[in-house]
Amino acid sequence: MADFDLVLKHWGPVEADYSSHGNLVLIRLFTEHPETQKLFPKFVGIPLGDLSSNAAISAHGATVLKKLGELLKAKGNHASILKPLATSHATKHKIPINNFKLIAEVVVKVMEEKAGLDAAGQQALRNVMAAVIADLDASYKELGFTG
């Protein structure tokens, strides 16, 4: 619980502007891990320099962060939120579990820079994301997806 509370203390700036923060998260993900851009069919082929002004990037980034906000606010009681996410990302989108680890670390960095998440908060977010990703991975295995 303490980890969730620590992260939620810094969630306000993100929640106040999901689109801008979401844009930053996806741009950084694609910049630091270019192979991840291929996992988003509607963003394939868009040059890196054009991504930051792309409204669809901001919209998808906002969707990602809103879902993360739901998970944070659930404080570990997230099975009903995570199950449909795991199902769609395993069966429809075919997103390997490692990519959740990559985006989680990007979210940590963006929250440090834009929301003032200190070292303790960063560790708390890493702890929360490790638990969420472990639960996602368990769902993936139940679904027979080993990506």
ChimeraX commands (.cxc) that place a marker at each C-alpha (Angstrom):
marker #1 position 0.00,0.00,0.00 radius 0.5
marker #1 position 2.77,2.43,0.89 radius 0.5
marker #1 position 4.27,2.16,-2.60 radius 0.5
marker #1 position 0.95,2.99,-4.24 radius 0.5
marker #1 position 0.39,5.95,-1.92 radius 0.5
marker #1 position 3.89,7.30,-2.55 radius 0.5
marker #1 position 3.40,7.20,-6.32 radius 0.5
marker #1 position -0.12,8.62,-6.12 radius 0.5
marker #1 position 1.23,11.64,-4.21 radius 0.5
marker #1 position 3.00,12.58,-7.46 radius 0.5
marker #1 position 0.27,11.49,-9.86 radius 0.5
marker #1 position -1.54,14.87,-9.95 radius 0.5
marker #1 position 0.60,16.53,-12.64 radius 0.5
marker #1 position 0.28,13.44,-14.85 radius 0.5
marker #1 position -3.48,13.26,-14.33 radius 0.5
marker #1 position -3.81,16.98,-15.07 radius 0.5
marker #1 position -2.34,16.49,-18.56 radius 0.5
marker #1 position -2.47,12.87,-19.67 radius 0.5
marker #1 position -1.95,13.81,-23.34 radius 0.5
marker #1 position 1.32,15.70,-22.89 radius 0.5
marker #1 position 2.76,13.19,-20.46 radius 0.5
marker #1 position 1.57,10.29,-22.60 radius 0.5
marker #1 position 3.20,11.85,-25.63 radius 0.5
marker #1 position 6.48,12.15,-23.71 radius 0.5
marker #1 position 6.28,8.53,-22.58 radius 0.5
marker #1 position 5.71,7.11,-26.06 radius 0.5
marker #1 position 8.26,9.38,-27.77 radius 0.5
marker #1 position 10.88,8.38,-25.22 radius 0.5
marker #1 position 9.94,4.71,-25.54 radius 0.5
marker #1 position 10.32,4.88,-29.33 radius 0.5
marker #1 position 13.55,6.89,-29.06 radius 0.5
marker #1 position 15.23,4.67,-26.46 radius 0.5
marker #1 position 13.81,1.42,-27.84 radius 0.5
marker #1 position 13.14,1.97,-31.58 radius 0.5
marker #1 position 11.99,-1.64,-32.02 radius 0.5
marker #1 position 8.92,-0.89,-29.89 radius 0.5
marker #1 position 7.46,1.47,-32.48 radius 0.5
marker #1 position 6.79,-1.57,-34.70 radius 0.5
marker #1 position 4.38,-2.89,-32.04 radius 0.5
marker #1 position 2.03,0.03,-32.72 radius 0.5
marker #1 position 0.78,-0.52,-36.30 radius 0.5
marker #1 position -0.65,2.99,-36.69 radius 0.5
marker #1 position 2.72,4.54,-35.75 radius 0.5
marker #1 position 4.94,2.39,-37.98 radius 0.5
marker #1 position 6.69,4.45,-40.61 radius 0.5
marker #1 position 6.20,7.79,-38.90 radius 0.5
marker #1 position 9.65,9.41,-38.63 radius 0.5
marker #1 position 10.80,10.03,-35.06 radius 0.5
marker #1 position 10.88,13.78,-35.70 radius 0.5
marker #1 position 7.19,13.82,-36.60 radius 0.5
marker #1 position 5.96,11.80,-33.62 radius 0.5
marker #1 position 5.79,14.56,-31.03 radius 0.5
marker #1 position 3.29,16.55,-33.08 radius 0.5
marker #1 position 1.16,13.51,-33.90 radius 0.5
marker #1 position -2.22,13.71,-32.15 radius 0.5
marker #1 position -2.66,9.93,-32.25 radius 0.5
marker #1 position 0.57,9.49,-30.26 radius 0.5
marker #1 position -0.71,11.87,-27.58 radius 0.5
marker #1 position -4.08,10.14,-27.52 radius 0.5
marker #1 position -2.61,6.67,-27.17 radius 0.5
marker #1 position -0.13,7.87,-24.55 radius 0.5
marker #1 position -3.05,9.36,-22.61 radius 0.5
marker #1 position -4.85,6.00,-22.79 radius 0.5
marker #1 position -1.78,4.23,-21.41 radius 0.5
marker #1 position -1.42,6.66,-18.50 radius 0.5
marker #1 position -5.14,6.64,-17.67 radius 0.5
marker #1 position -4.99,2.85,-17.39 radius 0.5
marker #1 position -1.89,3.13,-15.22 radius 0.5
marker #1 position -3.76,5.62,-13.04 radius 0.5
marker #1 position -6.60,3.12,-12.63 radius 0.5
marker #1 position -4.09,0.44,-11.64 radius 0.5
marker #1 position -2.40,2.75,-9.13 radius 0.5
marker #1 position -5.70,3.77,-7.55 radius 0.5
marker #1 position -6.73,0.11,-7.26 radius 0.5
marker #1 position -3.71,-0.32,-4.92 radius 0.5
marker #1 position -3.07,-3.93,-5.83 radius 0.5
marker #1 position -6.71,-4.94,-6.17 radius 0.5
marker #1 position -6.41,-4.73,-9.95 radius 0.5
marker #1 position -7.44,-8.12,-11.34 radius 0.5
marker #1 position -10.61,-6.75,-12.95 radius 0.5
marker #1 position -8.60,-3.97,-14.63 radius 0.5
marker #1 position -5.64,-6.11,-15.64 radius 0.5
marker #1 position -7.45,-9.17,-17.05 radius 0.5
marker #1 position -8.95,-7.43,-20.12 radius 0.5
marker #1 position -5.67,-5.56,-20.69 radius 0.5
marker #1 position -3.71,-8.82,-20.56 radius 0.5
marker #1 position -6.18,-10.54,-22.87 radius 0.5
marker #1 position -6.08,-7.82,-25.53 radius 0.5
marker #1 position -2.31,-7.38,-25.37 radius 0.5
marker #1 position -1.67,-11.14,-25.53 radius 0.5
marker #1 position -4.27,-12.27,-28.05 radius 0.5
marker #1 position -4.87,-9.23,-30.27 radius 0.5
marker #1 position -1.80,-6.99,-30.08 radius 0.5
marker #1 position 0.78,-9.73,-29.30 radius 0.5
marker #1 position 2.87,-7.47,-27.04 radius 0.5
marker #1 position 5.77,-9.34,-25.40 radius 0.5
marker #1 position 5.89,-8.91,-21.61 radius 0.5
marker #1 position 9.33,-7.32,-21.78 radius 0.5
marker #1 position 7.81,-4.28,-23.47 radius 0.5
marker #1 position 5.82,-3.54,-20.32 radius 0.5
marker #1 position 9.12,-3.47,-18.44 radius 0.5
marker #1 position 10.55,-1.02,-20.98 radius 0.5
marker #1 position 7.59,1.37,-20.82 radius 0.5
marker #1 position 7.48,1.11,-17.02 radius 0.5
marker #1 position 11.04,2.41,-16.80 radius 0.5
marker #1 position 10.21,5.20,-19.24 radius 0.5
marker #1 position 7.24,6.20,-17.05 radius 0.5
marker #1 position 9.59,6.31,-14.04 radius 0.5
marker #1 position 11.91,8.70,-15.90 radius 0.5
marker #1 position 9.12,10.95,-17.16 radius 0.5
marker #1 position 7.55,11.13,-13.69 radius 0.5
marker #1 position 10.93,12.02,-12.21 radius 0.5
marker #1 position 11.37,14.87,-14.68 radius 0.5
marker #1 position 7.80,16.15,-14.98 radius 0.5
marker #1 position 6.08,15.23,-11.70 radius 0.5
marker #1 position 8.94,15.51,-9.22 radius 0.5
marker #1 position 9.04,11.81,-8.38 radius 0.5
marker #1 position 12.00,11.48,-6.00 radius 0.5
marker #1 position 14.25,8.44,-5.56 radius 0.5
marker #1 position 11.90,6.79,-3.04 radius 0.5
marker #1 position 8.93,7.42,-5.34 radius 0.5
marker #1 position 10.83,6.01,-8.30 radius 0.5
marker #1 position 11.57,2.83,-6.37 radius 0.5
marker #1 position 7.94,2.66,-5.27 radius 0.5
marker #1 position 6.78,2.95,-8.89 radius 0.5
marker #1 position 9.24,0.25,-9.93 radius 0.5
marker #1 position 7.87,-1.99,-7.15 radius 0.5
marker #1 position 4.27,-1.34,-8.22 radius 0.5
marker #1 position 5.07,-1.95,-11.88 radius 0.5
marker #1 position 6.98,-5.16,-11.06 radius 0.5
marker #1 position 3.88,-6.49,-9.29 radius 0.5
marker #1 position 1.56,-5.42,-12.11 radius 0.5
marker #1 position 3.85,-6.92,-14.76 radius 0.5
marker #1 position 4.13,-10.19,-12.78 radius 0.5
marker #1 position 0.33,-10.39,-12.73 radius 0.5
marker #1 position 0.21,-9.58,-16.45 radius 0.5
marker #1 position 2.74,-12.31,-17.10 radius 0.5
marker #1 position 0.66,-14.80,-15.11 radius 0.5
marker #1 position -2.38,-13.89,-17.22 radius 0.5
marker #1 position -0.31,-14.22,-20.39 radius 0.5
marker #1 position 0.69,-17.74,-19.32 radius 0.5
marker #1 position -2.95,-18.65,-18.58 radius 0.5
marker #1 position -3.77,-17.49,-22.11 radius 0.5
marker #1 position -0.90,-19.52,-23.57 radius 0.5
marker #1 position 0.96,-16.45,-24.79 radius 0.5
marker #1 position 4.69,-16.64,-24.25 radius 0.5
marker #1 position 5.69,-13.42,-25.96 radius 0.5
marker link #1:1,2 radius 0.2
marker link #1:2,3 radius 0.2
marker link #1:3,4 radius 0.2
marker link #1:4,5 radius 0.2
marker link #1:5,6 radius 0.2
marker link #1:6,7 radius 0.2
marker link #1:7,8 radius 0.2
marker link #1:8,9 radius 0.2
marker link #1:9,10 radius 0.2
marker link #1:10,11 radius 0.2
marker link #1:11,12 radius 0.2
marker link #1:12,13 radius 0.2
marker link #1:13,14 radius 0.2
marker link #1:14,15 radius 0.2
marker link #1:15,16 radius 0.2
marker link #1:16,17 radius 0.2
marker link #1:17,18 radius 0.2
marker link #1:18,19 radius 0.2
marker link #1:19,20 radius 0.2
marker link #1:20,21 radius 0.2
marker link #1:21,22 radius 0.2
marker link #1:22,23 radius 0.2
marker link #1:23,24 radius 0.2
marker link #1:24,25 radius 0.2
marker link #1:25,26 radius 0.2
marker link #1:26,27 radius 0.2
marker link #1:27,28 radius 0.2
marker link #1:28,29 radius 0.2
marker link #1:29,30 radius 0.2
marker link #1:30,31 radius 0.2
marker link #1:31,32 radius 0.2
marker link #1:32,33 radius 0.2
marker link #1:33,34 radius 0.2
marker link #1:34,35 radius 0.2
marker link #1:35,36 radius 0.2
marker link #1:36,37 radius 0.2
marker link #1:37,38 radius 0.2
marker link #1:38,39 radius 0.2
marker link #1:39,40 radius 0.2
marker link #1:40,41 radius 0.2
marker link #1:41,42 radius 0.2
marker link #1:42,43 radius 0.2
marker link #1:43,44 radius 0.2
marker link #1:44,45 radius 0.2
marker link #1:45,46 radius 0.2
marker link #1:46,47 radius 0.2
marker link #1:47,48 radius 0.2
marker link #1:48,49 radius 0.2
marker link #1:49,50 radius 0.2
marker link #1:50,51 radius 0.2
marker link #1:51,52 radius 0.2
marker link #1:52,53 radius 0.2
marker link #1:53,54 radius 0.2
marker link #1:54,55 radius 0.2
marker link #1:55,56 radius 0.2
marker link #1:56,57 radius 0.2
marker link #1:57,58 radius 0.2
marker link #1:58,59 radius 0.2
marker link #1:59,60 radius 0.2
marker link #1:60,61 radius 0.2
marker link #1:61,62 radius 0.2
marker link #1:62,63 radius 0.2
marker link #1:63,64 radius 0.2
marker link #1:64,65 radius 0.2
marker link #1:65,66 radius 0.2
marker link #1:66,67 radius 0.2
marker link #1:67,68 radius 0.2
marker link #1:68,69 radius 0.2
marker link #1:69,70 radius 0.2
marker link #1:70,71 radius 0.2
marker link #1:71,72 radius 0.2
marker link #1:72,73 radius 0.2
marker link #1:73,74 radius 0.2
marker link #1:74,75 radius 0.2
marker link #1:75,76 radius 0.2
marker link #1:76,77 radius 0.2
marker link #1:77,78 radius 0.2
marker link #1:78,79 radius 0.2
marker link #1:79,80 radius 0.2
marker link #1:80,81 radius 0.2
marker link #1:81,82 radius 0.2
marker link #1:82,83 radius 0.2
marker link #1:83,84 radius 0.2
marker link #1:84,85 radius 0.2
marker link #1:85,86 radius 0.2
marker link #1:86,87 radius 0.2
marker link #1:87,88 radius 0.2
marker link #1:88,89 radius 0.2
marker link #1:89,90 radius 0.2
marker link #1:90,91 radius 0.2
marker link #1:91,92 radius 0.2
marker link #1:92,93 radius 0.2
marker link #1:93,94 radius 0.2
marker link #1:94,95 radius 0.2
marker link #1:95,96 radius 0.2
marker link #1:96,97 radius 0.2
marker link #1:97,98 radius 0.2
marker link #1:98,99 radius 0.2
marker link #1:99,100 radius 0.2
marker link #1:100,101 radius 0.2
marker link #1:101,102 radius 0.2
marker link #1:102,103 radius 0.2
marker link #1:103,104 radius 0.2
marker link #1:104,105 radius 0.2
marker link #1:105,106 radius 0.2
marker link #1:106,107 radius 0.2
marker link #1:107,108 radius 0.2
marker link #1:108,109 radius 0.2
marker link #1:109,110 radius 0.2
marker link #1:110,111 radius 0.2
marker link #1:111,112 radius 0.2
marker link #1:112,113 radius 0.2
marker link #1:113,114 radius 0.2
marker link #1:114,115 radius 0.2
marker link #1:115,116 radius 0.2
marker link #1:116,117 radius 0.2
marker link #1:117,118 radius 0.2
marker link #1:118,119 radius 0.2
marker link #1:119,120 radius 0.2
marker link #1:120,121 radius 0.2
marker link #1:121,122 radius 0.2
marker link #1:122,123 radius 0.2
marker link #1:123,124 radius 0.2
marker link #1:124,125 radius 0.2
marker link #1:125,126 radius 0.2
marker link #1:126,127 radius 0.2
marker link #1:127,128 radius 0.2
marker link #1:128,129 radius 0.2
marker link #1:129,130 radius 0.2
marker link #1:130,131 radius 0.2
marker link #1:131,132 radius 0.2
marker link #1:132,133 radius 0.2
marker link #1:133,134 radius 0.2
marker link #1:134,135 radius 0.2
marker link #1:135,136 radius 0.2
marker link #1:136,137 radius 0.2
marker link #1:137,138 radius 0.2
marker link #1:138,139 radius 0.2
marker link #1:139,140 radius 0.2
marker link #1:140,141 radius 0.2
marker link #1:141,142 radius 0.2
marker link #1:142,143 radius 0.2
marker link #1:143,144 radius 0.2
marker link #1:144,145 radius 0.2
marker link #1:145,146 radius 0.2
marker link #1:146,147 radius 0.2
view
